Every structure is written in structure tokens, then in C-alpha cells.
Amino acid sequence: MTIKKAGIIGAGTMGNGIAQACAVTGIPVVMVDINDAAVARGIATVSGSLDRLVKKEKMTAEQKAKAMALIQGSTQQSDLKNCDIVIEAATENLELKLKLLKDVEALLGPDVILATNTSSISITKLAAASGRADKFIGMHFFNPVPMMALVELIRGLQTSDDTHTQVEALAKQLGKTPITVKNNPGFVVNRILCPMINEAIFVLAEGLATAEDIDAGMKLGCNHPLGPLALADMIGLDTMLAVMEVFYDGFNDSKYRPAPLLKEMVAAGYLGRKSGRGFYNYS
């Protein structure tokens, strides 16, 4: 089966980014969220992103119009029923994801693939609850989706070869480079990246250097395009904490314990760019 239409659950940062990636490559997409305001924000974000490409002459106004015409916003999960693949891109919360997957599975035909954009939750666990474990796979995009070339494809214990082949082809159609990894907390990239960011937070809390100097050190000394603390602010400190807690619970290893300062920042509501304040002030 060729994937001709995609559904996205969630119109937030990741959801609208995935929708944009589909639309600019000619794949019609339905983007669903809980209310009209959330859907409208998602569509507006895509439009603004494409406007920047037009301004930079990387896309014509006509191409933008064609892409936008391929995106349908909706608050009704029933609008996903004619899709060939549905990608869940909701908040990194196990109970929420389990509920969404169960709700949408009942609407879909037997051949429809279900994918999740989770950055840390067990694909095997989600697949078991999905009602179609052989057609379930992790499809982990990176932020910002339109710019980042990588997609991690995570196979659960039950994922079929055919499902993997179809989703790998879709990732390539979207202009991405897929890598295939086994199911494990954090998969590959976040397994390496998030503990590094967590350690940078420990370093800051111990007063070894300022946030600016920690980030400058990693940018200039390791050639990273963005320092770990600025990256944490972009990811969202609540998301960072959720990922580290999954690692800590999954591996039962103290090296994955979340930095106390990270917990305190989240408790204070300092979540990074999205709240206007994290390790840096964005207000």
C-alpha cells in the first residue's frame, strides 16, 4: 500500500511541523486537535513558516498556496478515518497517548498504520495498547520538523516488516533521512542528548559556570550549533524532565536521575521559550 494521505493528532509544534513536511511534498494531511483555537494556531504556524520560505525565495507563492490547500484542520477524530497513516504527536504523556491511540484505532480501517512521535515512551507498550500492534511504529521527528533531516524509526517487538518498509518510504518521500533503532528508553539520539543536557544543568546548579559560558563552551569547544541550556529551553524543560524520568524509571540507574534544578524550574513554571523564561529570559 502506498501512503497517499496522512493524519496528524496534535496541531502543536511537532504536529504542525509534520503537517508542513507532508503538504510541501504533495501529501494531503488532516491535522486534528481538541479545539478550533489549537487547530487555527497550528495552521497559522505552517502559513508563517512557508511565508519565510517564500521571502527567502526557497518557495514560490503558488507553491505555498498548493501546500496550504493540502492541509485540513479539524477537531473531529472521525476525519482521520480515510487516512493511510495516522501519526500521534500529542504531549509526552503516557496516559494521554494511550487514550488517543485507543480512541482513534476504533475509527480506522484494518490496513491503516498507526505511528507515534514519542521521544521516549516504549513503542512496544504503546503498540500493545493500540489494537494493531503489527501496524504500529515509532516515527520520531526532530524540532523544528521542516528543517531537521532526521527521523528515527522505532520498531516495537510486534512491528511488521511491511509496516517498517512503508514508513521508511514515507520518511524518504518527506525528504528525511530515516535511521532504524530498537525500542529502548530514549531510542538513540535522546539517549545520548538528554543526559548531556541534564549534566549541563547539574554544572549550572553547582555554580561551575554561568549558563552563557556553559553554552559558549559547548558551542565553541564541541562545535554544537546550540548550547545545551539554550537547547533545553527550546525543547521545553517540562519535556526534558519527562524524558529523564522515563530514563530513570526504565533503566533503574542513578546516572539518569533528573537534576534537582530541572525539577525546580518546572515547578516554578519556567519551561523555556514557550513560557517566556527558562535558563534564559525570552519575555
C-alpha positions, 0 to 999 in steps of 0.5 A: 500500500502506498501512503497517499494521505496522512493524519496528524493528532496534535496541531502543536509544534511537532504536529504542525511541523509534520503537517508542513513536511507532508503538504510541501511534498504533495501529501494531503494531511488532516491535522486534528486537535481538541479545539478550533483555537489549537487547530487555527494556531497550528495552521497559522504556524505552517502559513508563517513558516512557508511565508519565510520560505517564500521571502527567502525565495526557497518557495514560490507563492503558488507553491505555498498556496498548493501546500496550504490547500493540502492541509485540513484542520479539524477537531473531529477524530472521525476525519482521520478515518480515510487516512493511510497513516495516522501519526500521534504527536500529542504531549509526552504523556503516557496516559494521554497517548494511550487514550488517543491511540485507543480512541482513534484505532476504533475509527480506522480501517484494518490496513491503516498504520498507526505511528507515534512521535514519542521521544521516549515512551516504549513503542512496544507498550504503546503498540500493545495498547493500540489494537494493531500492534503489527501496524504500529511504529515509532516515527520520531521527528526532530524540532523544528520538523521542516528543517531537521533531516532526521527521523528515527524509526522505532520498531516495537517487538510486534512491528511488521516488516511491511509496516517498517518498509512503508514508513521508511518510504514515507520518511524518504518521500518527506525528504528525511533521512530515516535511521532504524533503532530498537525500542529502548528508553530514549531510542538513540539520539535522546539517549545520548542528548538528554543526559548531556543536557541534564549534566549541563544543568547539574554544572549550572546548579553547582555554580561551575559556570554561568549558563552563557559560558556553559553554552559558549563552551559547548558551542565553541569547544564541541562545535554544537550549533546550540548550547545545551541550556539554550537547547533545553529551553527550546525543547521545553524543560517540562519535556526534558524532565519527562524524558529523564524520568522515563530514563530513570524509571526504565533503566533503574540507574542513578546516572539518569536521575533528573537534576534537582534544578530541572525539577525546580524550574518546572515547578516554578513554571519556567519551561523555556521559550514557550513560557517566556523564561527558562535558563534564559529570559525570552519575555 
